[in-house]
Amino acid sequence: MAGVLLTAMFTVHLQYGFSAIKLQAITTAGAQFGPPGYEVDPLYLAGLAALVFIGSGPFSTGSFLTKPANASSDE
């Protein structure tokens, strides 16, 4: 996934700059925006890195599936 994001950032989005909101015109049909920049790709890479290095945490679906059903009772 990181490879795809880096490839898209350097081959497609880098030429449009950092900003995502490039207002080109305002017409009677509404606002017309240009192509997106590369600022979303580093955000996705940071989220991916957080999941890889920190993990999904105690509130993930996987932790609920692997937790025994009677883990809360200490009796």
Residue pairs with C-beta under 8 A, 6 or more apart in sequence:
1 48
2 45
2 48
5 41
5 44
5 45
5 48
6 41
6 45
8 41
9 38
9 41
9 42
13 35
13 36
13 37
13 38
13 41
14 38
16 22
16 34
16 35
16 36
16 37
16 38
17 37
17 38
18 37
18 38
18 39
19 37
19 39
20 36
20 37
20 39
20 40
21 33
22 33
22 34
22 35
22 37
23 31
23 32
23 33
23 34
24 32
24 33
24 34
25 31
25 32
26 32
56 62
56 63
57 63
